[in-house]
Amino acid sequence: MPGRDYLAIPGPSVMPDAVLQAMHRGAPNIYAGALIDMTASLVPDLRTVAQTQHHVAMYIGNGHAAWEAALSNVVSVGDTVLVPCTGRFGHGWADMAQGLGVETQVLDFGKNAPVDMGQFEEALAADTQHQIKAILAVHVDTSSSVRNDIHAMRMVLDRLDHPALLMADCIASLGCDRFDMDAWGVDVMVTGCQKGLMVPPGMSFVFFNDKADAVRGQVQRVSRYWDWRPRANPDEFYQYWNGTAPTHHLYGLRVALDMLMDEGMEAVWARHARLARAIWAACDVWADGGALASNVADPANRSCAVTALRLDQGRGAQLRGWLESELSLTLGIGLGMAEPGDPKRDDYFRLGHMGHVNGQMIMGLLGGMDAGLRHLDVPIGAGALDAAAAVIAKS
Ligand SMILES: *Cc1c(COP(=O)(O)O)cnc(C)c1O
């Protein structure tokens, strides 16, 4: 298909040309020279993205690796963690903990609503012996597109004087939805490079504060590979990675961070919020036809990075198919919203609007969807694109 393809899925996200160009080079020296200095320069900018003064360990691996890395430093076999779930990724992190021999107390809030702070508080208040060592909280659950109030969880912990670590999965949200690690009292945060950070998949990060590092110091056995201490505080370059550096990813990440620093985090968050509102405006109008629906009813609980939608009669999958074959526009599949064999499974799909996105791309995405909905004869309200353009015009 002539023209550019558009991968509008919730990760991996669109890669800036500048990132790709920075990666397109020969193999650098990994013993001395520019790469070593450049790598050290990533750390302060990563801290700025996460809004933290504390530590960051870098890993070669995807988000699942960061899940395991974070857990490996602070919990041991037989410990208990509390996992409030609002979609598939919360359960995924719980599963990772179970694999490490950790007991998981799962609070399931379904797939359409955020963590209920009353129930969260009740579960913690019941833990009078402080058995719960950590809260595994997903900021934006990418499967449902629910965004949770991480700061509110901190306030609950503080009110109860509960010592559990607050651990946040910001793999979908970092660099998209506002996140303020230190001000929100987050002890550990995990993220990956292929969503808001705009780099091809392959690197992930664990941010941690001194309280979390003190817990790390008490853990009897920490996996050598996942240990965050040498990575966050290396004496030698290879200790950042516990082996060979992801050389080309580092060049890509350097440019991606330059882009974020140049724009400024407030502006980055505002851009994502504005583009998300344009998407929601179009979806609200399409939904007037009765066939399309947003997964999360209240905009206050929606992520600015990803939108989960459904289109009745299995037409979500049909829309995805048509857009990919006719327009080179790829939307995300539904994830964890219906069990295998459920005929509604094909209804679900998702839009990724994280990272390297702007107004004309989002208008293109929505215009493509409008064409696809018409092609499928889906009943829709009139004026979805007008509504989206009006949001963008106001900025
Ligand atoms: C993408 C994502 C993951 C998993 O990351 P991988 O890189 O696919 O392992 C975990 N949690 C959230 C919230 C995500 O968006």
The ligand as an SDF file (V2000), in Angstrom:
LIG
                    3D

 15 15  0  0  0  0  0  0  0  0999 V2000
    2.4830   -3.3400   27.6390 C   0  0  0  0  0  0  0  0  0  0  0  0
    2.1790   -3.5300   29.0880 C   0  0  0  0  0  0  0  0  0  0  0  0
    2.7350   -4.5760   29.8430 C   0  0  0  0  0  0  0  0  0  0  0  0
    3.5840   -5.6240   29.2490 C   0  0  0  0  0  0  0  0  0  0  0  0
    4.7110   -5.1450   28.6120 O   0  0  0  0  0  0  0  0  0  0  0  0
    5.5120   -6.0800   27.6100 P   0  0  0  0  0  0  0  0  0  0  0  0
    6.5800   -5.2030   27.0860 O   0  0  0  0  0  0  0  0  0  0  0  0
    4.5290   -6.5170   26.5680 O   0  0  0  0  0  0  0  0  0  0  0  0
    6.0360   -7.2340   28.3940 O   0  0  0  0  0  0  0  0  0  0  0  0
    2.4620   -4.6190   31.1900 C   0  0  0  0  0  0  0  0  0  0  0  0
    1.6730   -3.7170   31.7850 N   0  0  0  0  0  0  0  0  0  0  0  0
    1.1000   -2.7200   31.0920 C   0  0  0  0  0  0  0  0  0  0  0  0
    0.2220   -1.7450   31.8060 C   0  0  0  0  0  0  0  0  0  0  0  0
    1.3270   -2.6040   29.7220 C   0  0  0  0  0  0  0  0  0  0  0  0
    0.7460   -1.6230   29.0290 O   0  0  0  0  0  0  0  0  0  0  0  0
  1  2  1  0
  2  3  1  0
  2 14  2  0
  3  4  1  0
  3 10  2  0
  4  5  1  0
  5  6  1  0
  6  7  2  0
  6  8  1  0
  6  9  1  0
 10 11  1  0
 11 12  2  0
 12 13  1  0
 12 14  1  0
 14 15  1  0
M  END
$$$$
